[in-house]
Amino acid sequence: MIIIPAIDIKDGKCVRLAQGKFDRVTTYGDNPVEMALRWMQKGAELIHIVDLDGSVAGMPRNANIILDITRNIDVPIQVGGGIRNMETIEFYLGNGVSSVILGTTALQNENIVRNACEEFPNKIILGIDALDGNVAVRGWTQTTEKNAVDLARHYENYRLKAIVYTDIERDGMGTGVNVEATRNLAKAISIPVIASGGVASIADVENLLAIEDCEIYGVIVGRALYTGAVSLEEAIRESKKVIR
């Protein structure tokens, strides 16, 4: 399982939101590029970057910073937030980004997802952000009636790299990963699943590794890294252990 540090960018700074609410923001750094270098030096194999301003605007707002990160680090990055057309997908993937995350687009324009997967196989990630099991879109500002598992199954035969599954209620709260919901999704599909939301301690990594009937591809860690509740080096060491 891969441990994936998160860098959320708002107004050019590294921040974390509580439950995806823009009025509950904590700033952890003024320089996202330096933060990415820090996680790379500590052993990160992949970094998760979200353009929070872009997720609400529906178009990139911090692309210049994201491209600066690609030029300055030697590990792959996956990027989400405001990616809702082929032009943006092509822009990011053509400028050093390893994979892009489509969330809102998956519900609003299936053709874009299809075309992106055909043109860039295994570089497209489906972002499913759920509240009480239902998908939320537009930077989590709108909740739909679409079930998260149903949406994932709909894209089962697309050439997706992975699905990032985020439990919004737990995100940024340090209350622990929703292991049951993540496991249920991973069992329901063959697409690799990345857990996100609520990592509070090494115990969350251990709990995901301990799932016996399916495998979790990776886990995104945000606030816990920034507060020091989780050491990236320790989490990576733990993730390499064979539990079963």
DRENZALO-178709 format. One record per residue (C-alpha): residue number from 1; residue in one letter; x, z, y. Coordinates in pm, whole numbers, always signed. Layout:
<nodes>
<NUM, A, <X, Z, Y>>
...
</nodes>
This chain:
<nodes>
<1, M, <+0, +0, +0>>
<2, I, <+129, -91, +345>>
<3, I, <+129, +159, +632>>
<4, I, <+35, -31, +948>>
<5, P, <+94, +129, +1292>>
<6, A, <-169, +37, +1551>>
<7, I, <-108, -61, +1911>>
<8, D, <-427, -86, +2115>>
<9, I, <-374, -243, +2458>>
<10, K, <-594, -170, +2758>>
<11, D, <-492, -251, +3115>>
<12, G, <-146, -331, +2983>>
<13, K, <-93, +15, +2831>>
<14, C, <-92, +167, +2482>>
<15, V, <-412, +364, +2438>>
<16, R, <-643, +508, +2175>>
<17, L, <-1018, +525, +2202>>
<18, A, <-1236, +788, +2040>>
<19, Q, <-1507, +623, +1828>>
<20, G, <-1442, +297, +2012>>
<21, K, <-1581, +433, +2339>>
<22, F, <-1409, +300, +2648>>
<23, D, <-1491, +615, +2844>>
<24, R, <-1299, +823, +2586>>
<25, V, <-953, +678, +2626>>
<26, T, <-613, +843, +2592>>
<27, T, <-299, +668, +2715>>
<28, Y, <+10, +709, +2498>>
<29, G, <+253, +470, +2664>>
<30, D, <+299, +225, +2948>>
<31, N, <+498, -33, +2750>>
<32, P, <+345, -184, +2432>>
<33, V, <+665, -382, +2364>>
<34, E, <+873, -64, +2353>>
<35, M, <+611, +95, +2128>>
<36, A, <+629, -197, +1886>>
<37, L, <+1009, -170, +1880>>
<38, R, <+976, +201, +1806>>
<39, W, <+751, +142, +1504>>
<40, M, <+975, -140, +1380>>
<41, Q, <+1282, +86, +1399>>
<42, K, <+1097, +351, +1200>>
<43, G, <+1036, +106, +917>>
<44, A, <+702, -61, +986>>
<45, E, <+647, -371, +771>>
<46, L, <+348, -491, +973>>
<47, I, <+199, -392, +1311>>
<48, H, <-169, -406, +1407>>
<49, I, <-237, -502, +1769>>
<50, V, <-574, -507, +1945>>
<51, D, <-644, -649, +2289>>
<52, L, <-920, -405, +2386>>
<53, D, <-987, -576, +2718>>
<54, G, <-1014, -906, +2534>>
<55, S, <-1259, -766, +2279>>
<56, V, <-1509, -696, +2556>>
<57, A, <-1432, -1004, +2768>>
<58, G, <-1455, -1239, +2469>>
<59, M, <-1118, -1394, +2549>>
<60, P, <-755, -1274, +2557>>
<61, R, <-664, -1042, +2841>>
<62, N, <-324, -913, +2728>>
<63, A, <-184, -1223, +2557>>
<64, N, <+135, -1219, +2765>>
<65, I, <+219, -871, +2637>>
<66, I, <+136, -966, +2279>>
<67, L, <+365, -1268, +2295>>
<68, D, <+639, -1046, +2441>>
<69, I, <+604, -830, +2132>>
<70, T, <+643, -1129, +1900>>
<71, R, <+962, -1228, +2081>>
<72, N, <+1114, -881, +2061>>
<73, I, <+1044, -759, +1708>>
<74, D, <+1131, -889, +1364>>
<75, V, <+824, -773, +1170>>
<76, P, <+491, -958, +1149>>
<77, I, <+200, -864, +1370>>
<78, Q, <-173, -909, +1320>>
<79, V, <-378, -946, +1637>>
<80, G, <-744, -891, +1716>>
<81, G, <-960, -869, +2026>>
<82, G, <-1130, -1158, +2203>>
<83, I, <-1039, -1424, +1948>>
<84, R, <-1355, -1632, +1935>>
<85, N, <-1254, -1998, +1931>>
<86, M, <-1007, -2230, +1760>>
<87, E, <-801, -2269, +2076>>
<88, T, <-720, -1897, +2085>>
<89, I, <-648, -1891, +1711>>
<90, E, <-410, -2186, +1745>>
<91, F, <-248, -2032, +2053>>
<92, Y, <-163, -1705, +1881>>
<93, L, <-57, -1851, +1546>>
<94, G, <+151, -2113, +1724>>
<95, N, <+336, -1849, +1923>>
<96, G, <+469, -1614, +1660>>
<97, V, <+164, -1409, +1561>>
<98, S, <+147, -1376, +1182>>
<99, S, <-231, -1345, +1145>>
<100, V, <-538, -1313, +1363>>
<101, I, <-842, -1094, +1319>>
<102, L, <-1191, -1235, +1365>>
<103, G, <-1473, -985, +1409>>
<104, T, <-1755, -1084, +1641>>
<105, T, <-1699, -1450, +1553>>
<106, A, <-1773, -1384, +1186>>
<107, L, <-2132, -1299, +1277>>
<108, Q, <-2186, -1544, +1560>>
<109, N, <-2009, -1863, +1452>>
<110, E, <-1935, -1908, +1084>>
<111, N, <-1804, -2261, +1145>>
<112, I, <-1509, -2124, +1342>>
<113, V, <-1417, -1893, +1055>>
<114, R, <-1449, -2179, +806>>
<115, N, <-1237, -2415, +1015>>
<116, A, <-976, -2147, +1083>>
<117, C, <-942, -2061, +713>>
<118, E, <-908, -2429, +623>>
<119, E, <-646, -2496, +890>>
<120, F, <-462, -2165, +856>>
<121, P, <-515, -2037, +500>>
<122, N, <-411, -1676, +442>>
<123, K, <-355, -1619, +813>>
<124, I, <-711, -1522, +903>>
<125, I, <-828, -1162, +868>>
<126, L, <-1192, -1059, +884>>
<127, G, <-1243, -749, +1096>>
<128, I, <-1546, -549, +987>>
<129, D, <-1619, -256, +1214>>
<130, A, <-1906, -46, +1081>>
<131, L, <-2126, +233, +1209>>
<132, D, <-2336, +396, +937>>
<133, G, <-2261, +95, +718>>
<134, N, <-2377, -167, +969>>
<135, V, <-2149, -408, +1154>>
<136, A, <-2071, -359, +1524>>
<137, V, <-1946, -639, +1750>>
<138, R, <-1815, -711, +2102>>
<139, G, <-1559, -432, +2106>>
<140, W, <-1804, -204, +1922>>
<141, T, <-2044, -215, +2216>>
<142, Q, <-2324, -368, +2005>>
<143, T, <-2442, -260, +1659>>
<144, T, <-2616, -515, +1438>>
<145, E, <-2841, -483, +1134>>
<146, K, <-2589, -665, +915>>
<147, N, <-2454, -459, +626>>
<148, A, <-2074, -448, +606>>
<149, V, <-2055, -519, +232>>
<150, D, <-2301, -808, +263>>
<151, L, <-2091, -965, +539>>
<152, A, <-1773, -931, +333>>
<153, R, <-1938, -1089, +29>>
<154, H, <-2057, -1379, +244>>
<155, Y, <-1694, -1470, +312>>
<156, E, <-1573, -1406, -44>>
<157, N, <-1478, -1769, -112>>
<158, Y, <-1300, -1829, +215>>
<159, R, <-920, -1822, +213>>
<160, L, <-895, -1496, +404>>
<161, K, <-576, -1294, +408>>
<162, A, <-756, -960, +417>>
<163, I, <-1042, -757, +558>>
<164, V, <-978, -473, +802>>
<165, Y, <-1256, -221, +746>>
<166, T, <-1297, +31, +1027>>
<167, D, <-1532, +328, +1021>>
<168, I, <-1615, +352, +1393>>
<169, E, <-1748, +707, +1375>>
<170, R, <-1412, +828, +1246>>
<171, D, <-1184, +603, +1450>>
<172, G, <-960, +801, +1683>>
<173, M, <-1117, +1128, +1572>>
<174, G, <-862, +1248, +1316>>
<175, T, <-1138, +1344, +1075>>
<176, G, <-1000, +1159, +774>>
<177, V, <-1046, +811, +633>>
<178, N, <-1385, +723, +489>>
<179, V, <-1241, +680, +140>>
<180, E, <-1577, +630, -31>>
<181, A, <-1693, +348, +198>>
<182, T, <-1353, +180, +183>>
<183, R, <-1348, +204, -196>>
<184, N, <-1702, +66, -224>>
<185, L, <-1608, -236, -13>>
<186, A, <-1285, -300, -206>>
<187, K, <-1472, -281, -536>>
<188, A, <-1739, -524, -416>>
<189, I, <-1501, -808, -324>>
<190, S, <-1176, -970, -436>>
<191, I, <-1038, -998, -79>>
<192, P, <-762, -742, -4>>
<193, V, <-895, -451, +205>>
<194, I, <-712, -266, +483>>
<195, A, <-852, +79, +563>>
<196, S, <-884, +183, +926>>
<197, G, <-1026, +472, +1123>>
<198, G, <-976, +846, +1103>>
<199, V, <-629, +889, +947>>
<200, A, <-539, +1250, +1021>>
<201, S, <-258, +1340, +782>>
<202, I, <-50, +1229, +487>>
<203, A, <-341, +1346, +271>>
<204, D, <-537, +1038, +381>>
<205, V, <-261, +813, +250>>
<206, E, <-258, +1009, -75>>
<207, N, <-637, +986, -109>>
<208, L, <-632, +607, -70>>
<209, L, <-347, +573, -319>>
<210, A, <-539, +790, -565>>
<211, I, <-833, +547, -589>>
<212, E, <-827, +445, -954>>
<213, D, <-1073, +156, -994>>
<214, C, <-945, -70, -715>>
<215, E, <-644, -112, -490>>
<216, I, <-630, -75, -113>>
<217, Y, <-391, -326, +43>>
<218, G, <-300, -121, +350>>
<219, V, <-403, +146, +597>>
<220, I, <-389, +132, +976>>
<221, V, <-269, +448, +1147>>
<222, G, <-318, +505, +1519>>
<223, R, <-374, +835, +1696>>
<224, A, <-211, +1042, +1420>>
<225, L, <+119, +860, +1477>>
<226, Y, <+103, +905, +1851>>
<227, T, <+26, +1278, +1833>>
<228, G, <+287, +1339, +1564>>
<229, A, <+33, +1450, +1305>>
<230, V, <+170, +1177, +1078>>
<231, S, <+533, +1068, +1052>>
<232, L, <+557, +694, +995>>
<233, E, <+868, +734, +780>>
<234, E, <+699, +995, +560>>
<235, A, <+382, +787, +531>>
<236, I, <+584, +483, +422>>
<237, R, <+771, +688, +162>>
<238, E, <+442, +825, +28>>
<239, S, <+288, +478, +14>>
<240, K, <+563, +357, -217>>
<241, K, <+496, +623, -479>>
<242, V, <+316, +522, -794>>
<243, I, <+14, +752, -826>>
<244, R, <-139, +600, -1138>>
</nodes>
